[in-house]
Amino acid sequence: MLLTMLLQAAVAGAAVGKLGAAIGAGLAVIGAGYGIGKIGGSAMEAIARQPEATSDIRNTMIIAAGLIEGIALFAVVVCLLVIFL
């Protein structure tokens, strides 16, 4: 049964590749959203504990969120290239 499904997938490899790319793009966006949410929550807790370090915490949070967003954008672009090329 599994071998038959794998052979059918190999014959229609382009469709499976596009499905995988679409799932990959979705996972990249979900992961980035979760990561940025965790960063924001942790930054709010840190600011509540040490209000005098607000600017340092905010700057670090913005840099980390920007890096996560950049990685997510790169992943989505790669997935879209797989889908359309």
Beta strands, then each sheet from edge to edge (+ up, - down):
end
